Amino acid sequence: MVDETRPMSDAFSNRPTTLNDYVAIFRRRLWVLVLPLVLVPIVSLAVSAGQKPLYQASAEIYVKRADIAAAVAGVSDPTLQLDATRFLKTKASVVRDPKLAERVVASAGVPGMTSGSFLRSSSVTPNPDADLLEVVVKNLSAHDAVLLVNTYAREMTQFLTEIDTARINDALDNVKARITGLRAQGVSLGSPAYATLLQNQTQLETVGKLLANNTQVLRPAENAAKIRPRTRRNAILGLLLGGFLGVGLVFLAEALDKRVRSEREVEEALGLPLLGRIPKPDRRLAKAGSIVMLAEPRSIGAEPIRKLRTNIEFMNLERNARTIMVTSSVQREGKSTTIANLGVALARAGRRVVLVDLDLRRPYLNRFLMVPAAPGITDVVLGRLELADALRAVPIPAAQARAGRRGDLRVAVPVTANSTNGHGSVDGVLNVLPAGTLPPNAGEFVGTEPVGKIIEELGKKFDYVLIDAPPLLAVGDALALSAAADAMFVLVRLNVVHRGMLKELARLLEGCPAEKLGYVLAGAEFGEGYGYQYAYEYERPERERSRRQPVS
């Protein structure tokens, strides 16, 4: 059976991930996604609220490269077009001199400001696209930021002029001193030496003027911009960061979570056809210990059971299997609940059905159907009573019979074959063979020959013998029981079974001699269209009856 359906599952595994798959992931991990989206912006706002206001003012300094060669010799300097960025970087480094910082602090007169703190709160950056230096100063006061940056810009132009003209001024002083010496010696003004010195003086004065006008404040600061805190920006950035963090955590949690989340994973691992999807039981039913096919047979929750019954009968047309074993991978997957509901559904359809509770480690069927736990099959095997005396006939009330008050969901369940529990009609009779007195070694007991003979005898008397077997991964009872059954199907509950457990389940199923009908997916959710369809079908008669009621 597995080998025949494996190509179909292989094709299914190659299906690309769709948008619906991602939507399902985010729906499962909604809190993982929402928490960072909420917490990160809140933290950002809290941090912003605790920050002191910080202001930033900026100014621009124009730096011109003087063509000294053209002024002196009438020839253009070819190096002026080279290394412009390097020239500006050099100027930006020069103006970070602590001596200049001391002059700025002294001139501005800002209380508490030192040259070191000023250098840490200011910066000078060369403009890569123009001969400009951008001067920036940050301060807790907007007024002080503007004052400091304008003072820095003004002192900077003076500082650069002093540096650039220092050597020219020294040379000019030297030339003037030599001219004065010639005059003192009575040298004629028309002498070549005197004329040369006058020419040098003129050239040096020209170069000095060129260098003195190379730097000027192009755009002083007029106001300061608030750069901290930026509450709105931080909130938006926090929201974006929270979104990215949430998405990352969702996929990380999905990668670390080994639980089976989708029908696709079960299909790929088991290679068996899907017989039905069973949603989680209603909380009221679970609390009352009842089943939907008895308490609310006409509700939406009963429809998946009917579909499961129909699919099993279709799958069984050619196989003609009478004894069908139901198992799961681990406990608490809803195996006993499903087989009890299935038995009631088959009985309502007119089939002769018997439920056999062979989960001798944790029997549960008698609680759903309100029959005594003993005597049962173990007592028959031990010869304490006949098989007919151990069977419990449970009449199934007609579908229109309600369960009384909504909070009391167990009163509609009959307990004897001769009673209809106050109802005038029944839809069928379900036979139950309880587990009976629990043996000390259940694993050896279920594999004995008498148990197999009882199952074979029941198969001759009933249309369906549904065997509730223990979980396949927990103990070896189900593997031994599968030899006595004609067919079997396995129940897998989403969000309970892990991927490794699913692979082991597939391996054990291959070793079971009984024919595999398929698997039932438990813990599934109603689709929107599915829920609307049945809600419409079942609610419409109620509306019609209410419309026919006379108005008082």
C-alpha positions as CSV (number, residue, x, y, z in Angstrom):
1,M,0.0,0.0,0.0
2,V,2.8,2.4,0.9
3,D,4.8,1.7,-2.3
4,E,1.7,2.2,-4.5
5,T,1.1,5.7,-3.1
6,R,4.7,6.8,-2.8
7,P,4.9,8.4,-6.2
8,M,1.9,10.6,-5.3
9,S,3.6,11.8,-2.1
10,D,6.9,12.4,-3.9
11,A,5.1,14.6,-6.4
12,F,3.4,16.4,-3.5
13,S,6.7,17.0,-1.7
14,N,8.1,18.8,-4.8
15,R,5.2,21.3,-4.6
16,P,6.7,24.8,-4.1
17,T,5.9,26.8,-1.0
18,T,2.8,28.9,-1.6
19,L,1.5,32.1,-0.1
20,N,-1.0,30.1,1.9
21,D,1.9,28.2,3.5
22,Y,3.5,31.4,4.7
23,V,0.1,32.7,6.0
24,A,-0.4,29.5,8.0
25,I,3.1,29.9,9.5
26,F,2.4,33.5,10.6
27,R,-1.0,32.5,12.0
28,R,0.6,29.8,14.1
29,R,3.3,32.1,15.4
30,L,1.1,35.2,15.7
31,W,2.4,36.1,19.2
32,V,6.0,35.6,18.1
33,L,5.4,38.2,15.4
34,V,3.3,40.6,17.4
35,L,5.5,40.8,20.6
36,P,8.5,42.4,18.9
37,L,6.2,44.7,16.9
38,V,4.8,46.0,20.2
39,L,7.8,45.8,22.5
40,V,10.5,47.3,20.3
41,P,8.6,50.6,19.5
42,I,7.8,50.9,23.2
43,V,11.4,50.5,24.2
44,S,12.4,53.0,21.5
45,L,9.9,55.5,22.9
46,A,11.1,54.9,26.4
47,V,14.7,55.4,25.4
48,S,13.8,58.6,23.5
49,A,11.8,60.0,26.5
50,G,14.9,59.5,28.7
51,Q,17.3,61.3,26.4
52,K,18.3,65.0,26.9
53,P,17.6,67.3,23.9
54,L,20.6,67.7,21.6
55,Y,21.0,70.4,18.9
56,Q,23.2,70.6,15.9
57,A,24.3,73.7,14.0
58,S,26.4,73.8,10.8
59,A,28.3,76.3,8.7
60,E,30.3,76.1,5.4
61,I,33.8,77.4,4.8
62,Y,35.0,78.2,1.3
63,V,38.6,77.2,0.6
64,K,40.2,78.6,-2.5
65,R,43.4,77.2,-4.0
66,A,45.6,80.2,-5.0
67,D,47.5,80.1,-8.3
68,I,50.7,81.6,-7.0
69,A,52.7,80.7,-10.1
70,A,50.3,82.6,-12.3
71,A,50.6,85.7,-10.0
72,V,54.3,85.6,-9.9
73,A,55.5,84.2,-13.2
74,G,52.4,84.5,-15.3
75,V,52.3,80.6,-15.8
76,S,49.4,78.5,-14.6
77,D,50.2,75.9,-11.9
78,P,49.2,72.4,-13.3
79,T,49.0,70.9,-9.8
80,L,46.0,72.9,-8.9
81,Q,43.7,70.4,-10.7
82,L,45.3,67.4,-8.9
83,D,44.6,66.1,-5.4
84,A,41.8,68.5,-4.6
85,T,40.3,66.0,-2.1
86,R,43.6,65.5,-0.4
87,F,44.0,69.3,-0.1
88,L,40.7,69.7,1.6
89,K,41.4,66.8,3.9
90,T,44.6,68.4,4.9
91,K,42.9,71.6,5.7
92,A,40.2,69.7,7.7
93,S,42.9,68.1,9.8
94,V,44.8,71.3,10.4
95,V,41.8,73.1,11.9
96,R,41.4,70.3,14.5
97,D,44.4,71.8,16.3
98,P,43.8,72.1,20.1
99,K,45.2,75.6,20.0
100,L,42.4,76.7,17.7
101,A,39.9,74.9,19.9
102,E,41.2,77.0,22.9
103,R,40.7,80.2,20.9
104,V,37.1,79.2,20.0
105,V,36.2,78.4,23.6
106,A,37.8,81.6,24.8
107,S,36.0,83.7,22.2
108,A,32.6,82.0,22.6
109,G,32.6,82.1,26.4
110,V,30.2,79.1,26.8
111,P,30.2,78.1,30.5
112,G,31.7,74.7,31.2
113,M,33.1,74.2,27.7
114,T,36.7,73.1,27.4
115,S,38.9,72.6,24.3
116,G,38.6,68.8,24.7
117,S,34.8,68.7,25.0
118,F,34.5,71.2,22.1
119,L,36.6,69.0,19.8
120,R,34.5,65.9,20.8
121,S,31.3,67.7,20.0
122,S,32.4,69.3,16.7
123,S,33.6,68.0,13.4
124,V,35.0,69.3,10.1
125,T,34.2,67.4,6.9
126,P,35.5,68.1,3.4
127,N,32.8,68.3,0.7
128,P,33.8,65.8,-2.0
129,D,32.0,67.7,-4.8
130,A,33.1,71.3,-4.0
131,D,35.9,73.3,-2.3
132,L,34.0,73.5,0.9
133,L,34.5,72.5,4.5
134,E,31.3,71.6,6.5
135,V,31.7,72.6,10.1
136,V,29.3,70.9,12.6
137,V,28.9,71.6,16.3
138,K,26.5,69.7,18.7
139,N,25.3,71.1,22.0
140,L,22.6,70.7,24.6
141,S,21.6,74.3,23.9
142,A,20.5,75.5,20.5
143,H,21.9,79.0,21.1
144,D,25.3,77.7,22.2
145,A,25.5,75.4,19.2
146,V,24.9,78.3,16.8
147,L,27.4,80.5,18.8
148,L,30.1,77.9,18.8
149,V,29.9,76.9,15.2
150,N,30.0,80.5,14.0
151,T,32.9,81.3,16.3
152,Y,34.7,78.2,15.1
153,A,34.1,79.2,11.4
154,R,35.4,82.7,12.0
155,E,38.4,81.6,14.0
156,M,39.1,78.9,11.5
157,T,39.5,81.4,8.6
158,Q,41.9,83.5,10.7
159,F,43.9,80.4,11.8
160,L,44.3,79.1,8.2
161,T,45.3,82.6,7.0
162,E,47.9,82.8,9.7
163,I,49.3,79.4,8.8
164,D,49.3,80.1,5.1
165,T,50.9,83.6,5.3
166,A,53.4,82.9,8.1
167,R,56.3,82.1,5.8
168,I,55.4,84.8,3.4
169,N,55.3,87.4,6.2
170,D,58.7,86.2,7.4
171,A,60.2,86.5,3.9
172,L,58.6,89.9,3.4
173,D,60.1,91.1,6.8
174,N,63.5,89.9,5.6
175,V,63.2,91.7,2.3
176,K,62.1,94.9,4.0
177,A,65.0,94.7,6.4
178,R,67.5,94.4,3.5
179,I,65.9,97.3,1.7
180,T,66.3,99.4,4.9
181,G,69.9,98.3,5.2
182,L,70.7,99.4,1.6
183,R,69.1,102.8,2.3
184,A,71.3,103.2,5.4
185,Q,74.4,102.4,3.3
186,G,73.4,105.1,0.8
187,V,73.0,102.7,-2.1
188,S,71.3,104.4,-5.0
189,L,67.7,103.6,-5.7
190,G,68.5,102.8,-9.3
191,S,71.0,100.1,-8.4
192,P,70.3,96.5,-9.6
193,A,70.3,95.2,-6.0
194,Y,67.8,97.7,-4.8
195,A,65.6,97.1,-7.8
196,T,65.7,93.3,-7.2
197,L,64.7,93.7,-3.6
198,L,61.8,96.0,-4.5
199,Q,60.6,93.4,-7.0
200,N,60.8,90.6,-4.4
201,Q,58.8,92.8,-2.0
202,T,56.1,93.4,-4.5
203,Q,55.9,89.7,-5.4
204,L,55.7,88.6,-1.7
205,E,53.0,91.2,-1.0
206,T,51.0,89.9,-3.9
207,V,51.4,86.3,-2.8
208,G,50.4,87.3,0.8
209,K,47.2,88.9,-0.4
210,L,46.4,85.8,-2.5
211,L,46.9,83.5,0.5
212,A,45.1,85.8,2.9
213,N,41.9,85.7,0.9
214,N,41.8,81.9,0.3
215,T,39.4,81.1,3.2
216,Q,36.1,82.7,4.0
217,V,32.9,81.9,5.8
218,L,30.4,81.1,3.0
219,R,27.3,80.2,5.0
220,P,27.2,80.9,8.7
221,A,24.7,79.1,11.0
222,E,21.4,80.8,11.6
223,N,19.7,78.2,13.8
224,A,20.2,74.7,15.2
225,A,18.3,71.6,14.4
226,K,17.1,69.2,17.1
227,I,18.7,65.8,16.5
228,R,17.8,64.1,19.8
229,P,15.4,62.8,20.7
230,R,13.7,62.0,17.5
231,T,10.6,60.3,18.9
232,R,8.7,59.8,15.7
233,R,11.7,58.6,13.8
234,N,12.7,56.2,16.6
235,A,9.1,54.9,16.8
236,I,9.1,54.2,13.0
237,L,12.5,52.6,13.1
238,G,11.5,50.6,16.2
239,L,8.4,49.4,14.3
240,L,10.4,48.4,11.3
241,L,13.0,46.7,13.4
242,G,10.3,44.9,15.4
243,G,8.8,43.7,12.2
244,F,12.1,42.3,10.9
245,L,12.8,40.8,14.3
246,G,9.4,39.3,14.5
247,V,9.6,37.8,11.0
248,G,13.0,36.4,11.8
249,L,11.8,34.9,15.1
250,V,8.8,33.4,13.4
251,F,11.0,31.5,10.9
252,L,13.5,30.6,13.6
253,A,10.8,29.2,15.8
254,E,9.3,27.3,12.8
255,A,12.7,25.8,12.0
256,L,13.3,24.7,15.6
257,D,9.8,23.4,16.1
258,K,9.8,19.7,15.2
259,R,6.0,19.2,15.6
260,V,4.0,18.3,12.6
261,R,2.0,21.3,11.5
262,S,0.3,20.5,8.2
263,E,-1.3,17.7,6.3
264,R,1.4,18.0,3.7
265,E,4.1,16.7,6.2
266,V,1.9,13.7,7.1
267,E,1.2,12.9,3.5
268,E,4.9,13.0,2.7
269,A,6.0,10.8,5.6
270,L,3.3,8.1,5.6
271,G,2.5,7.9,1.9
272,L,-1.2,7.0,2.8
273,P,-4.4,8.5,1.5
274,L,-6.3,10.9,3.7
275,L,-9.5,9.5,5.1
276,G,-10.8,12.5,6.9
277,R,-10.0,15.6,8.9
278,I,-11.3,15.7,12.4
279,P,-11.4,19.1,14.2
280,K,-10.7,19.5,17.9
281,P,-13.7,18.4,20.0
282,D,-15.8,21.1,21.6
283,R,-14.6,22.1,25.0
284,R,-18.1,21.5,26.5
285,L,-18.1,18.0,25.1
286,A,-14.6,17.3,26.3
287,K,-15.4,18.6,29.8
288,A,-18.6,16.5,30.0
289,G,-16.8,13.4,28.7
290,S,-19.3,13.0,25.8
291,I,-18.9,12.7,22.0
292,V,-20.4,14.8,19.3
293,M,-22.3,12.0,17.5
294,L,-24.4,11.4,20.6
295,A,-24.7,14.8,22.1
296,E,-25.0,17.0,19.0
297,P,-25.5,14.7,16.0
298,R,-26.9,17.4,13.8
299,S,-24.2,20.0,14.5
300,I,-21.3,21.1,12.3
301,G,-18.9,19.1,14.3
302,A,-20.6,15.9,13.4
303,E,-20.1,16.3,9.7
304,P,-16.4,15.3,9.6
305,I,-17.3,12.1,11.3
306,R,-19.9,11.3,8.6
307,K,-17.4,12.1,5.9
308,L,-14.9,9.8,7.6
309,R,-17.6,7.0,7.7
310,T,-18.3,7.5,4.0
311,N,-14.7,7.5,3.0
312,I,-14.0,4.3,5.0
313,E,-16.9,2.5,3.3
314,F,-15.7,3.6,-0.1
315,M,-12.2,2.4,0.6
316,N,-13.6,-0.9,1.9
317,L,-15.8,-1.7,-1.1
318,E,-13.2,-4.0,-2.8
319,R,-11.3,-5.0,0.4
320,N,-14.5,-6.1,2.3
321,A,-12.6,-5.8,5.6
322,R,-14.7,-6.4,8.6
323,T,-12.2,-6.1,11.4
324,I,-10.6,-2.6,11.3
325,M,-8.0,-1.6,13.9
326,V,-7.5,2.1,14.8
327,T,-4.2,3.3,16.3
328,S,-2.2,6.4,16.6
329,S,1.4,7.3,17.2
330,V,1.2,8.5,20.8
331,Q,-1.5,8.9,23.4
332,R,-3.9,11.9,23.7
333,E,-4.3,12.2,19.9
334,G,-8.0,11.6,20.1
335,K,-8.0,7.9,18.9
336,S,-10.7,6.7,21.3
337,T,-12.9,9.7,20.7
338,T,-12.7,9.2,16.9
339,I,-13.4,5.5,17.0
340,A,-16.4,6.0,19.3
341,N,-17.8,8.7,17.0
342,L,-17.2,6.5,14.0
343,G,-19.0,3.6,15.6
344,V,-22.1,5.7,16.3
345,A,-22.0,7.1,12.8
346,L,-21.9,3.6,11.3
347,A,-24.7,2.4,13.6
348,R,-26.9,5.4,12.6
349,A,-26.3,4.3,9.0
350,G,-27.8,0.9,9.7
351,R,-24.5,-1.1,10.0
352,R,-24.0,-3.8,12.6
353,V,-21.1,-2.4,14.6
354,V,-19.1,-3.5,17.6
355,L,-16.4,-1.5,19.3
356,V,-13.7,-3.6,20.9
357,D,-11.5,-1.8,23.5
358,L,-8.1,-3.5,23.4
359,D,-6.2,-0.5,24.7
360,L,-5.7,-2.4,27.9
361,R,-3.2,0.0,29.3
362,R,-5.6,3.0,29.1
363,P,-9.1,1.9,28.2
364,Y,-11.5,4.8,27.6
365,L,-14.4,3.7,25.3
366,N,-16.7,2.7,28.2
367,R,-16.6,6.2,29.6
368,F,-17.8,7.8,26.3
369,L,-20.7,5.3,26.0
370,M,-21.5,5.0,29.7
371,V,-21.2,1.3,30.0
372,P,-19.4,-0.6,32.8
373,A,-15.7,-1.1,32.3
374,A,-16.0,-4.8,33.3
375,P,-16.6,-7.5,32.5
376,G,-15.1,-7.3,29.1
377,I,-12.9,-9.1,26.5
378,T,-10.2,-10.0,29.1
379,D,-12.9,-11.8,31.2
380,V,-14.1,-13.7,28.1
381,V,-10.5,-14.9,27.3
382,L,-10.1,-16.0,30.9
383,G,-13.4,-18.0,30.6
384,R,-15.3,-16.1,33.3
385,L,-18.3,-15.5,31.0
386,E,-19.4,-16.0,27.4
387,L,-18.8,-13.4,24.6
388,A,-22.5,-12.7,24.3
389,D,-22.7,-11.8,28.0
390,A,-19.8,-9.4,27.8
391,L,-21.2,-7.4,24.8
392,R,-23.1,-4.2,25.8
393,A,-25.8,-3.1,23.4
394,V,-26.1,0.8,23.4
395,P,-29.2,2.1,21.6
396,I,-28.5,5.3,19.6
397,P,-31.2,8.0,20.0
398,A,-32.8,9.4,16.9
399,A,-31.0,12.5,15.6
400,Q,-33.8,14.8,16.4
401,A,-33.7,13.9,20.0
402,R,-31.8,16.6,21.9
403,A,-29.6,16.1,24.9
404,G,-31.8,18.2,27.2
405,R,-30.1,21.2,28.7
406,R,-27.1,22.5,26.8
407,G,-24.8,22.1,29.8
408,D,-25.8,18.4,30.4
409,L,-24.5,16.6,27.3
410,R,-24.6,13.0,28.7
411,V,-28.2,12.4,29.4
412,A,-29.0,11.4,25.9
413,V,-26.6,8.4,26.1
414,P,-28.6,5.1,26.8
415,V,-27.0,2.5,28.9
416,T,-29.1,-0.7,28.2
417,A,-30.4,-2.5,25.1
418,N,-34.0,-2.5,26.5
419,S,-34.1,1.3,27.2
420,T,-34.2,4.2,24.9
421,N,-33.5,6.6,27.7
422,G,-36.9,8.3,27.5
423,H,-36.9,8.6,23.7
424,G,-39.5,6.9,21.6
425,S,-37.2,6.0,18.7
426,V,-33.6,5.0,18.0
427,D,-31.4,5.3,15.0
428,G,-29.5,2.1,15.6
429,V,-27.8,0.0,18.2
430,L,-24.0,0.1,18.9
431,N,-22.4,-2.9,20.5
432,V,-19.5,-2.4,22.8
433,L,-17.0,-4.9,24.1
434,P,-15.2,-3.2,27.0
435,A,-11.6,-4.0,28.0
436,G,-12.7,-5.8,31.2
437,T,-10.4,-6.7,34.1
438,L,-7.0,-5.3,33.2
439,P,-4.3,-8.0,32.9
440,P,-0.9,-7.6,34.5
441,N,0.9,-7.9,31.2
442,A,-1.2,-6.3,28.5
443,G,1.5,-6.7,25.8
444,E,1.5,-10.4,25.9
445,F,-2.3,-10.7,26.4
446,V,-3.4,-8.9,23.2
447,G,-1.1,-11.2,21.1
448,T,-2.6,-14.4,22.4
449,E,-4.6,-16.8,20.2
450,P,-7.9,-16.5,22.2
451,V,-8.0,-12.8,21.5
452,G,-7.5,-13.4,17.8
453,K,-10.3,-16.0,17.8
454,I,-12.7,-13.6,19.6
455,I,-12.0,-10.9,17.0
456,E,-12.5,-13.5,14.2
457,E,-15.8,-14.5,15.7
458,L,-17.0,-10.9,16.0
459,G,-16.1,-10.4,12.3
460,K,-18.6,-13.1,11.4
461,K,-21.4,-11.6,13.4
462,F,-21.0,-7.8,12.6
463,D,-20.5,-5.7,9.6
464,Y,-17.7,-3.7,11.3
465,V,-15.5,-4.6,14.2
466,L,-13.7,-1.5,15.2
467,I,-10.7,-2.2,17.5
468,D,-9.3,0.5,19.7
469,A,-5.6,-0.4,19.8
470,P,-2.8,1.3,21.9
471,P,-0.5,3.9,20.3
472,L,1.9,2.3,17.9
473,L,5.0,4.2,19.1
474,A,4.3,3.7,22.8
475,V,4.1,-0.1,23.0
476,G,4.1,-3.1,20.7
477,D,0.5,-4.1,21.4
478,A,-0.8,-2.5,18.2
479,L,1.8,-4.3,16.1
480,A,0.7,-7.6,17.5
481,L,-3.0,-6.8,17.1
482,S,-2.6,-5.9,13.5
483,A,-2.1,-9.6,12.6
484,A,-5.7,-10.3,13.8
485,A,-7.3,-7.3,11.9
486,D,-8.2,-7.2,8.2
487,A,-7.4,-3.6,7.8
488,M,-6.3,-0.6,9.9
489,F,-6.0,3.2,9.8
490,V,-3.9,5.5,11.9
491,L,-4.8,8.8,13.5
492,V,-2.3,11.6,13.5
493,R,-2.9,14.8,15.6
494,L,-1.4,18.0,14.4
495,N,0.8,19.9,16.8
496,V,1.4,16.8,18.9
497,V,3.4,14.4,16.8
498,H,7.0,15.4,16.0
499,R,8.6,14.8,12.6
500,G,11.0,12.2,13.9
501,M,8.0,10.3,15.5
502,L,6.2,10.5,12.2
503,K,9.1,8.8,10.4
504,E,9.2,6.1,13.0
505,L,5.4,5.6,12.7
506,A,5.8,5.2,8.9
507,R,8.4,2.5,9.5
508,L,6.3,0.6,12.0
509,L,3.2,0.8,9.7
510,E,5.2,-1.0,7.0
511,G,5.7,-3.9,9.4
512,C,2.0,-4.2,10.2
513,P,0.5,-7.1,8.3
514,A,-3.0,-5.5,8.2
515,E,-3.9,-3.6,5.1
516,K,-3.6,0.2,5.5
517,L,-6.8,2.1,4.6
518,G,-5.2,5.5,5.2
519,Y,-4.8,8.1,7.9
520,V,-7.1,10.5,9.7
521,L,-5.9,14.0,10.5
522,A,-6.9,15.1,14.0
523,G,-6.7,18.6,15.3
524,A,-7.6,20.1,11.9
525,E,-9.5,23.4,11.6
526,F,-12.7,24.2,9.7
527,G,-12.2,26.1,6.5
528,E,-14.2,29.2,6.0
529,G,-16.2,27.8,3.1
530,Y,-16.7,24.5,4.9
531,G,-18.0,26.2,8.0
532,Y,-20.3,28.5,6.1
533,Q,-21.8,25.7,4.1
534,Y,-22.9,23.6,7.0
535,A,-23.9,26.5,9.2
536,Y,-26.3,27.5,6.4
537,E,-27.7,24.0,6.0
538,Y,-28.3,23.5,9.7
539,E,-29.4,26.9,10.7
540,R,-31.9,27.4,7.9
541,P,-34.5,25.1,9.4
542,E,-34.3,26.8,12.7
543,R,-34.9,30.2,11.0
544,E,-37.9,28.8,9.1
545,R,-39.4,27.4,12.3
546,S,-38.9,30.7,14.0
547,R,-40.6,32.5,11.1
548,R,-43.7,30.3,11.3
549,Q,-44.2,31.0,15.0
550,P,-47.2,33.3,15.6
551,V,-46.5,36.8,16.9
552,S,-48.1,37.3,20.3
